[in-house]
Amino acid sequence: MPTIRNPILRGFNPDPSILRVGADYYIATSTFEYHPAVRLHHSTDLVTWTTIGHALDEGFDLRGIPDSGGVWAPSLSHSDGLFWLAYSIVRTMDGDDKDIDNFLVTAESIAGPWSEPVYLGSRGFDFSFFHDTDDTHWIVGVQWDQRPEHPSFSGLVVEQYLPDERRTTGEATVIYREDSLVEGPNLYRIGDGYHLLIAAGGTGWNHGITVARSRTLLGPYERDAREAVLTTRDAPGHPLQKAGHGELVQTSDGDWLLVHLASRPTLHLGERYSTLGRETCLQRVVFDEEGWLRLAQPGHHASVDVSVGREPETTMDAEPGAREWVDDFDGPTLDSRRWSALRAALSPAVADLGARPGWLRLRGGHSAASVFDQSMIVTRVEEHRAEFEILLDAEPRTSREAAGPIAWYDRSGWIWLQVTFDAANRRHLRVVRRDGATTTRSEALTAPDGPLRLRMSLDGPELRCAFAAANGEWHDVPDAFPAWTLSDDHGPRLRFTGMFFGVRADDLDGRGWVVDVDSARVRLTPQSMR
């Protein structure tokens, strides 16, 4: 059997939902506040995966959504000749209050077009579809309780969906409840019983997957006596931390696989920080003599190396080598498989590939605090050692105009090497950093005339910056910057995404200032997990 190396989807690709249709495997992953939404991936051998697009793209708008809100935990299934995609939009997440809307879209092809969304209610989140053998359709999800004196997670519920009427019945049944946090439920009918796959322990260091099962759909469900089918909560040195939130898929050969999320943390002063966000992994699973789900390998820890399926279409090295890509912005549109925006698509007036052929023209937008119209494109950081370099032509005229490469986590966490202007320094370079409620900036650095090459280099918990004239020598920006702050684990509030590299332009006076980007290069160097 060929061996895959986890993660199979590297960088920010959480909450995987897996599906096989014939010889094709598909995975959908969460995108939260990023646009386009619901990232779709394809494989025929389970080893090599390709991002093929997104389900929620044209016209999809999340402006106003909070950081780490937006699209949570998509669920991909196939029934009646259609692909079904359920997803939650989290619009508010303040304390005990969550405003959540759930939807269903369908399509004859994974490439779309996808239908207009069907509203599935606002009972909770992490809704998935279960298509029973009697041709009934059900949604299973988390029921939320906003009352402060009650547990927020008030049970996992099942509700029937009526496809001919494009609605649910409105009557949900609680099928499972624990005193502790459970979420991410998925139902399967295997043999004579129903298996309920559950994410337990929260999506942090205590994350894991457990199972409950029943003879009938509506229960009662008996929980597995084992603490977890999959977890690394008891192994803080394991390379795949936070292992949990998964789904099952059966191969054409009858084998069972478990796709799940995990994080590869970096260390700073002995503490772990998941700067790359939560990634997607794959494990082989079996059913024991009593019918309980178990990892194929002994124990409950995720494996980095997993033998699966048939021979892959391409050979995968035991240790992935350095990977590099360059975007020269020569195409008619931005490649959305590579680039994302915040909350809504950038209009051609903001991201213009025609005004200066071979360049991307960005029209400056709102500040980095905006939940509406930021002028920024970003790409996932997939390794702890990575470089991002751009060639930028920018002539700011005031201190309210700035542009350059950015290492971005969210509105409260970013590091930006910017070209800007003030009366004392004229056009110059600075590194500006946001950490929670605090914004700091470096001393001004003299910028060479003309277009600039600007580079960010990530090395584990540290980020360094450099600059050069278009054909000149590189100059290092003094000091390293704390990339570990751009992580799920830094700060007091819940954070669910990951680090991105990007290009942004601010025009805080709204005078129509533009900058041009000739190219963007990313180089990724994996580190051994042996």
Phi and psi in degrees as a GROMACS rama.xvg file:
@    title "Ramachandran Plot"
@    xaxis  label "Phi"
@    yaxis  label "Psi"
@TYPE xy
-69.7552  156.76  PRO-2
-112.941  127.761  THR-3
-95.7974  160.681  ILE-4
-114.978  124.678  ARG-5
-84.3635  146.915  ASN-6
-74.9783  146.648  PRO-7
-79.8666  -28.2976  ILE-8
-119.97  110.034  LEU-9
-97.5009  150.319  ARG-10
80.698  -172.305  GLY-11
-60.9013  96.1501  PHE-12
-148.039  72.9917  ASN-13
-92.7712  172.735  PRO-14
55.2383  53.0116  ASP-15
-69.6473  138.954  PRO-16
-120.595  121.91  SER-17
-112.899  149.556  ILE-18
-151.501  139.696  LEU-19
-115.341  131.447  ARG-20
-127.844  106.098  VAL-21
65.6023  -124.786  GLY-22
-92.1452  1.68669  ALA-23
-105.084  135.936  ASP-24
-110.359  140.17  TYR-25
-129.706  144.201  TYR-26
-129.564  131.508  ILE-27
-106.731  138.941  ALA-28
-128.587  156.315  THR-29
-68.4343  150.45  SER-30
-125.814  -10.6763  THR-31
53.4982  -121.145  PHE-32
-87.294  6.8305  GLU-33
-91.9559  151.196  TYR-34
-125.938  138.539  HIS-35
-69.6908  167.303  PRO-36
-110.275  154.801  ALA-37
59.2771  92.6253  VAL-38
-77.4942  133.419  ARG-39
-116.407  135.395  LEU-40
-130.277  152.41  HIS-41
-136.731  145.304  HIS-42
-152.36  154.079  SER-43
-113.812  -7.35277  THR-44
-128.208  -0.654782  ASP-45
71.7585  -1.33398  LEU-46
-104.858  -51.5454  VAL-47
-100.862  126.293  THR-48
-121.654  141.571  TRP-49
-125.034  132.366  THR-50
-75.5635  119.527  THR-51
-105.119  -5.41367  ILE-52
144.425  -154.965  GLY-53
-140.159  153.576  HIS-54
-86.2436  -29.5061  ALA-55
-118.556  101.453  LEU-56
-130.137  -90.8265  ASP-57
-62.0328  127.918  GLU-58
80.3258  -5.9648  GLY-59
-80.8678  128.187  PHE-60
-136.236  122.105  ASP-61
-116.63  19.8539  LEU-62
-59.16  135.739  ARG-63
96.2775  -12.0553  GLY-64
-70.6355  140.032  ILE-65
-73.0877  162.909  PRO-66
-56.2323  136.816  ASP-67
65.1293  9.46464  SER-68
-89.899  -153.748  GLY-69
85.4929  -139.62  GLY-70
-87.1714  115.059  VAL-71
-108.32  143.063  TRP-72
42.1624  69.0799  ALA-73
-66.9243  151.805  PRO-74
-125.392  118.954  SER-75
-106.642  128.068  LEU-76
-144.546  175.036  SER-77
-140.746  126.031  HIS-78
-158.829  148.432  SER-79
54.4879  34.6315  ASP-80
76.2128  10.2634  GLY-81
-124.414  148.707  LEU-82
-81.6139  131.843  PHE-83
-112.238  133.027  TRP-84
-130.52  112.371  LEU-85
-100.057  144.513  ALA-86
-154.544  156.581  TYR-87
-108.625  143.134  SER-88
-113.144  114.853  ILE-89
-92.8477  113.195  VAL-90
-98.4085  -25.7623  ARG-91
-140.773  138.301  THR-92
-145.736  58.0383  MET-93
-102.401  107.174  ASP-94
60.1024  -126.699  GLY-95
-77.7285  -13.0532  ASP-96
-90.9206  130.185  ASP-97
-137.132  124.7  LYS-98
-100.479  112.82  ASP-99
-130.2  130.889  ILE-100
-118.992  137.863  ASP-101
-114.134  143.048  ASN-102
-140.436  161.236  PHE-103
-128.093  133.736  LEU-104
-126.403  152.401  VAL-105
-132.199  160.975  THR-106
-157.898  149.637  ALA-107
-74.6539  -26.8767  GLU-108
-127.115  147.647  SER-109
-61.6698  -23.8432  ILE-110
-79.9666  -3.50953  ALA-111
86.8493  -172.301  GLY-112
-72.5154  147.702  PRO-113
-91.0546  148.013  TRP-114
-68.4872  169.848  SER-115
-64.2232  143.782  GLU-116
-68.7947  142.326  PRO-117
-101.014  128.671  VAL-118
-76.6819  128.919  TYR-119
-109.488  9.50918  LEU-120
99.8554  -179.959  GLY-121
-131.745  31.4105  SER-122
-67.4296  -33.3284  ARG-123
-175.323  -144.815  GLY-124
-144.144  -176.588  PHE-125
58.7133  41.6663  ASP-126
-76.568  133.451  PHE-127
-128.366  157.863  SER-128
-98.712  142.443  PHE-129
-125.137  122.853  PHE-130
-106.482  107.943  HIS-131
-79.6783  165.082  ASP-132
-70.3038  -13.8227  THR-133
-92.7999  16.1335  ASP-134
70.1269  17.6045  ASP-135
-92.4636  156.471  THR-136
-125.252  137.488  HIS-137
-136.674  148.002  TRP-138
-109.65  140.245  ILE-139
-125.171  134.602  VAL-140
-163.101  -175.651  GLY-141
-87.4394  131.937  VAL-142
-97.0018  125.973  GLN-143
-100.283  142.467  TRP-144
-125.657  115.248  ASP-145
-82.0896  -9.55429  GLN-146
-67.9743  126.782  ARG-147
-63.9611  -23.8154  PRO-148
-89.6435  4.2222  GLU-149
-118.198  153.106  HIS-150
-59.8512  134.951  PRO-151
-62.9667  -40.379  SER-152
-89.4582  103.243  PHE-153
-103.026  19.7857  SER-154
127.802  161.547  GLY-155
-97.4176  133.031  LEU-156
-122.883  153.448  VAL-157
-121.033  137.906  VAL-158
-142.681  136.437  GLU-159
-77.9027  142.462  GLN-160
-110.418  135.528  TYR-161
-108.864  95.3952  LEU-162
-63.2784  -32.9396  PRO-163
-66.4776  -28.478  ASP-164
-101.943  -2.99864  GLU-165
53.0075  49.4339  ARG-166
-159.488  163.865  ARG-167
-90.0971  166.957  THR-168
-72.3455  -21.2896  THR-169
85.3716  -0.386169  GLY-170
-118.641  113.402  GLU-171
-107.157  147.079  ALA-172
-116.596  127.788  THR-173
-73.1267  120.897  VAL-174
-108.67  -14.239  ILE-175
-157.977  140.129  TYR-176
-149.2  141.357  ARG-177
-131.939  161.346  GLU-178
-69.7771  -28.4813  ASP-179
-98.0219  174.199  SER-180
-65.6152  125.709  LEU-181
-134.512  146.175  VAL-182
-160.246  -170.025  GLU-183
51.6959  45.0143  GLY-184
-77.6269  145.013  PRO-185
-140.94  134.208  ASN-186
-104.096  142.802  LEU-187
-139.734  140.788  TYR-188
-101.568  111.697  ARG-189
-126.744  116.722  ILE-190
67.258  -129.747  GLY-191
-94.4695  3.51528  ASP-192
-132.162  173.38  GLY-193
-106.997  129.855  TYR-194
-112.322  126.025  HIS-195
-108.168  109.928  LEU-196
-87.7413  129.516  LEU-197
-129.888  135.927  ILE-198
-89.0609  127.638  ALA-199
-128.281  153.445  ALA-200
87.2815  9.84951  GLY-201
78.1974  168.349  GLY-202
-94.2315  16.8544  THR-203
-98.6914  -146.063  GLY-204
-64.1521  -21.0653  TRP-205
-93.6371  9.30335  ASN-206
-64.9616  153.594  HIS-207
-172.707  177.377  GLY-208
-125.855  133.527  ILE-209
-130.681  176.144  THR-210
-135.921  143.723  VAL-211
-128.097  155.409  ALA-212
-144.206  158.963  ARG-213
-150.411  156.856  SER-214
-79.6986  -20.2547  ARG-215
-127.819  154.592  THR-216
-57.9552  -43.5734  LEU-217
-89.6883  8.41221  LEU-218
91.7638  -174.835  GLY-219
-76.3422  152.508  PRO-220
-103.38  135.53  TYR-221
-101.263  126.724  GLU-222
-79.7984  144.03  ARG-223
-56.4025  137.929  ASP-224
-69.559  -24.9285  ALA-225
-71.3565  148.648  ARG-226
-62.0956  -38.8888  GLU-227
-159.838  144.146  ALA-228
-72.8842  -39.6434  VAL-229
-142.355  129.377  LEU-230
-170.021  156.767  THR-231
-125.435  22.3333  THR-232
-62.5115  -26.4332  ARG-233
-97.8385  13.4166  ASP-234
-137.369  73.3948  ALA-235
-62.8079  -16.3441  PRO-236
-94.2995  -0.155743  GLY-237
-67.2419  141.459  HIS-238
-69.0592  -20.5447  PRO-239
-112.212  91.8927  LEU-240
-89.1446  167.204  GLN-241
61.283  25.0486  LYS-242
-63.0447  125.68  ALA-243
174.816  -168.066  GLY-244
46.3886  87.2768  HIS-245
-133.978  175.752  GLY-246
-141.379  157.275  GLU-247
-101.87  150.449  LEU-248
-145.874  144.18  VAL-249
-105.498  132.395  GLN-250
-77.1622  170.126  THR-251
-66.7397  -18.8709  SER-252
-87.8549  -1.08184  ASP-253
92.3193  -1.3043  GLY-254
-76.5135  155.586  ASP-255
-110.694  140.277  TRP-256
-127.798  150.729  LEU-257
-120.226  117.793  LEU-258
-94.9825  141.257  VAL-259
-155.037  165.924  HIS-260
-93.6379  158.614  LEU-261
-162.136  167.741  ALA-262
-129.271  143.645  SER-263
-104.35  97.8076  ARG-264
-76.9002  156.205  PRO-265
-105.879  159.225  THR-266
-107.406  138.728  LEU-267
-137.692  116.261  HIS-268
51.7357  38.7352  LEU-269
83.1361  -5.2101  GLY-270
-98.4079  150.016  GLU-271
-94.817  136.515  ARG-272
-136.063  125.67  TYR-273
-92.3686  73.6417  SER-274
-67.42  -30.8044  THR-275
-81.0411  -3.5627  LEU-276
80.1491  -162.619  GLY-277
-99.129  131.339  ARG-278
-113.808  173.175  GLU-279
-106.373  131.992  THR-280
-127.617  168.025  CYS-281
-138.722  133.568  LEU-282
-129.114  151.471  GLN-283
-84.8254  138.964  ARG-284
-131.806  159.297  VAL-285
-138.536  171.318  VAL-286
-111.246  129.958  PHE-287
-75.7184  -175.715  ASP-288
-65.0529  -19.1302  GLU-289
-98.7  3.54357  GLU-290
88.1968  9.98381  GLY-291
-89.0786  144.435  TRP-292
-70.2698  134.833  LEU-293
-141.891  152.723  ARG-294
-64.2776  147.049  LEU-295
-66.1338  -35.4207  ALA-296
-83.3417  155.438  GLN-297
-60.4105  147.846  PRO-298
86.9464  -166.178  GLY-299
-125.348  14.4731  HIS-300
-89.964  141.618  HIS-301
-62.4479  147.261  ALA-302
-104.517  142.14  SER-303
-76.0295  -45.5123  VAL-304
-101.027  126.996  ASP-305
-135.259  130.456  VAL-306
-90.8019  124.157  SER-307
-142.647  152.664  VAL-308
57.367  -153.496  GLY-309
-99.3541  -177.341  ARG-310
-62.1745  136.628  GLU-311
-72.6226  161.838  PRO-312
-69.2585  -30.2414  GLU-313
-131.202  157.223  THR-314
-82.4638  133.623  THR-315
-109.417  127.151  MET-316
-66.0944  153.942  ASP-317
-60.0384  -37.7585  ALA-318
-119.751  115.61  GLU-319
-56.8533  137.958  PRO-320
-87.4846  -179.246  GLY-321
-62.8308  142.956  ALA-322
-125.66  143.642  ARG-323
-143.415  141.983  GLU-324
-140.284  153.222  TRP-325
-130.711  133.795  VAL-326
-111.256  115.237  ASP-327
-92.1774  2.48154  ASP-328
55.5871  42.8168  PHE-329
-93.7468  -12.1564  ASP-330
-83.1751  172.194  GLY-331
-75.4886  -23.2431  PRO-332
-139.654  161.488  THR-333
-68.8591  144.347  LEU-334
-80.5909  103.947  ASP-335
-74.036  -10.1072  SER-336
-72.766  -20.9572  ARG-337
-107.408  -42.3107  ARG-338
-106.441  144.194  TRP-339
-126.012  161.488  SER-340
-121.652  173.806  ALA-341
-94.3037  118.43  LEU-342
72.849  -31.9959  ARG-343
-155.436  158.434  ALA-344
-65.3326  145.778  ALA-345
-80.4886  129.335  LEU-346
-70.0741  159.843  SER-347
-58.78  -23.2778  PRO-348
-73.574  -21.8922  ALA-349
-95.9696  -44.0284  VAL-350
-117.219  96.0433  ALA-351
-110.406  118.519  ASP-352
-100.054  3.9745  LEU-353
-110.099  -20.4071  GLY-354
-65.2307  -36.7902  ALA-355
-136.211  92.8155  ARG-356
-51.9858  134.207  PRO-357
86.4131  0.743321  GLY-358
-128.668  153.181  TRP-359
-98.0719  120.877  LEU-360
-97.4164  119.747  ARG-361
-105.375  126.163  LEU-362
-90.1422  126.003  ARG-363
-57.6005  148.679  GLY-364
-132.064  -153.984  GLY-365
-63.9227  171.893  HIS-366
-71.9957  172.374  SER-367
-68.8463  -8.02219  ALA-368
-87.9927  -7.60873  ALA-369
-74.1166  142.574  SER-370
-105.078  20.2303  VAL-371
-122.755  -76.6469  PHE-372
-128.37  72.2754  ASP-373
-85.0044  143.091  GLN-374
-100.543  90.4338  SER-375
-157.756  137.755  MET-376
-116.588  142.183  ILE-377
-136.762  155.412  VAL-378
-134.509  144.855  THR-379
-62.8911  139.833  ARG-380
-88.9043  121.362  VAL-381
-105.941  -9.13093  GLU-382
-142.128  157.92  GLU-383
-74.2586  -15.2392  HIS-384
-116.277  113.777  ARG-385
-153.457  149.388  ALA-386
-124.443  144.899  GLU-387
-134.769  123.317  PHE-388
-133.038  137.492  GLU-389
-131.395  157.746  ILE-390
-111.061  115.832  LEU-391
-121.352  134.415  LEU-392
-113.879  106.795  ASP-393
-143.522  131.096  ALA-394
-126.696  78.9496  GLU-395
-66.2795  150.469  PRO-396
-116.204  -16.5453  ARG-397
-140.639  169.108  THR-398
-70.81  -7.56598  SER-399
-98.6488  11.7213  ARG-400
-120.75  130.26  GLU-401
-157.084  149.568  ALA-402
-155.017  158.335  ALA-403
153.564  -179.053  GLY-404
-74.8253  149.362  PRO-405
-139.256  142.336  ILE-406
-99.9365  116.138  ALA-407
-120.332  132.806  TRP-408
-110.755  -58.3992  TYR-409
-159.677  -170.626  ASP-410
-64.4714  -20.0071  ARG-411
-104.697  7.18612  SER-412
-149.938  105.819  GLY-413
-161.783  157.932  TRP-414
-132.506  122.632  ILE-415
-128.987  120.665  TRP-416
-90.7738  106.468  LEU-417
-117.936  145.349  GLN-418
-93.2644  123.704  VAL-419
-145.753  -164.384  THR-420
-149.023  143.079  PHE-421
-151.819  167.795  ASP-422
-64.0204  -33.7435  ALA-423
-76.3408  -37.6604  ALA-424
-110.757  -6.11285  ASN-425
55.3711  -147.378  ARG-426
-68.5788  129.648  ARG-427
-154.927  176.612  HIS-428
-114.325  143.996  LEU-429
-144.818  155.849  ARG-430
-103.827  120.072  VAL-431
-111.604  135.763  VAL-432
-131.697  136.335  ARG-433
-113.051  127.733  ARG-434
-137.498  99.6859  ASP-435
67.7501  -121.062  GLY-436
-93.6241  3.61651  ALA-437
-111.769  130.581  THR-438
-116.144  128.99  THR-439
-125.486  160.402  THR-440
-142.901  150.346  ARG-441
-79.3047  175.48  SER-442
-65.957  154.837  GLU-443
-69.4199  140.085  ALA-444
-118.732  133.743  LEU-445
-64.0481  127.921  THR-446
-95.865  132.775  ALA-447
-59.431  156.419  PRO-448
-68.926  153.529  ASP-449
80.5976  -169.528  GLY-450
-58.7181  151.186  PRO-451
-123.431  140.794  LEU-452
-91.0661  127.915  ARG-453
-127.71  134.386  LEU-454
-134.727  140.055  ARG-455
-119.374  134.539  MET-456
-125.12  117.95  SER-457
-95.5909  131.166  LEU-458
-135.569  87.8783  ASP-459
63.114  -118.182  GLY-460
-83.1658  -1.45995  PRO-461
-117.862  148.991  GLU-462
-126.412  131.459  LEU-463
-120.703  154.642  ARG-464
-126.268  153.825  CYS-465
-150.775  161.249  ALA-466
-146.026  158.95  PHE-467
-159.036  155.761  ALA-468
-65.9515  164.821  ALA-469
-53.0434  -37.6583  ALA-470
-122.8  24.2645  ASN-471
-105.634  -176.16  GLY-472
-84.0717  154  GLU-473
-75.8646  143.715  TRP-474
-124.698  128.202  HIS-475
-80.1948  138.008  ASP-476
-75.27  131.017  VAL-477
-59.2688  145.291  PRO-478
75.2837  155.922  ASP-479
-99.9452  158.34  ALA-480
-119.462  149.514  PHE-481
-79.1288  87.3608  PRO-482
-64.8557  -23.2103  ALA-483
-62.8544  -19.9256  TRP-484
-73.419  -15.0139  THR-485
-93.5183  66.689  LEU-486
-147.775  163.744  SER-487
-58.5929  -28.2352  ASP-488
-101.814  2.55295  ASP-489
-101.272  132.912  HIS-490
97.0806  170.045  GLY-491
-84.2782  -14.8318  PRO-492
-109.318  165.968  ARG-493
-67.1767  134.003  LEU-494
-135.888  136.644  ARG-495
-129.229  8.56751  PHE-496
-108.515  -127.673  THR-497
-174.207  176.381  GLY-498
-79.4066  140.602  MET-499
-125.571  150.902  PHE-500
-98.6148  146.66  PHE-501
-160.388  178.47  GLY-502
-123.465  130.295  VAL-503
-134.49  158.797  ARG-504
-139.916  127.61  ALA-505
-108.004  135.93  ASP-506
-135.494  83.4087  ASP-507
-73.2737  -15  LEU-508
-91.3958  -9.23201  ASP-509
64.8077  39.7232  GLY-510
-95.1666  4.70343  ARG-511
88.7891  20.3211  GLY-512
-64.8774  139.17  TRP-513
-128.62  155.615  VAL-514
-131.059  157.43  VAL-515
-120.786  136.574  ASP-516
-117.96  119.691  VAL-517
-82.5593  -34.4313  ASP-518
-161.882  159.821  SER-519
-137.475  133.397  ALA-520
-126.113  134.848  ARG-521
-122.339  131.586  VAL-522
-125.482  128.737  ARG-523
-121.409  129.91  LEU-524
-123.593  102.322  THR-525
-64.6765  149.89  PRO-526
-105.819  145.34  GLN-527
-62.1424  139.75  SER-528
-109.769  16.2584  MET-529
